[in-house]
Amino acid sequence: MTIEWTVQSLEETQALAMKLADLLQPQDTITLEGDLGAGKTTFTQALAKGLGVKRIVNSPTFTIMKQYEGRLPLNHLDVYRLADSDEDLGWDEIFFGDAVSVVEWAHLIEPDLPAERLAIRIERVDADARRFLLNPTGTRYEQLCEELMK
C-alpha cells in the first residue's frame, strides 16, 4: 500500500508532520528518502515540534545521530556518511528503546532497519509543493496511516 499526499506549502508540510507526531508511540521508526533539498530535515523539524521538542533541530550530518527530549524522545539520524560502511552503531538500542526514530537516507542501512516501519519518500514538485509517498510496513504502520488520512 502506498499513500500519496501532495502539499502546496511549507505550512502544509509542517501540518502533516505535526499530525503524524500526534500519532507516534515509542519504538516507531520513520525513514525519509528524497533528493537534497526535498525537505527531509524540514519535515523532521516539524515532527519534533509536534513531539514537544524545544531545542533547535538540524541535520545531524556530521554526527550521524542527535537525540532530543519531548513528549517522546526523538532519535534523528542522517546516515548519508555511512554509505559503504558496515559499522554497527547499536541499532537495537536505537530502534527498540523508548524513542521515536527518524532516519534520513535510510536505504544506506537497510539491513539494520526494523522490518516494520513507515517509509516516506519526499519529492519536490516545484519550489513550494512536495509529494509525500508513504509506504507503511506492518499492521502498526498501516493503522497509523489510516489515522493520519482522517
Steps between C-alpha positions, in 0.01 A plus 500: 500500500636841404329820606569814301456839665586825322549822694516846345701688763746480786208550739319195359820293534526608863133419563544149357807436717331632814190289438724195465684592821171486693460134397850376580594257776832382647702282261331641189742531211458737208739494207538800271630493145522778246746710307706769670269788580183291473404583858611206717645716775216754476253214546698369798511846659120524490465141625728588793292808575190278500675273752560798726874535433611848608858494362593604148501193276749493215654233284740270685709454183836515675400319819274229349244531781355767727260429785229732624260493795130568457171322570694206359878495454607547137800341330579693181746313279663609176685192378625650172861472619456128573489407131726198440540450875397193693552659840246405768413808702278312745194488276296289744537760776409776257196338338364296788540744790248758622549748216350572162768471231514700178764383251604710201665311208374177658568284193869513596436290814209293366612169662519669842153658493199351677294287263187697593516875446354796316705583193443848359639625170486876446503630144530862397209602274601866474659767721232458771303183425613153612362153434518259794488129421426306818571126505399335826643157577317311774160526665609777740606728214202417281271604787711810562456602134124439518484735799720754325270509196190584707 
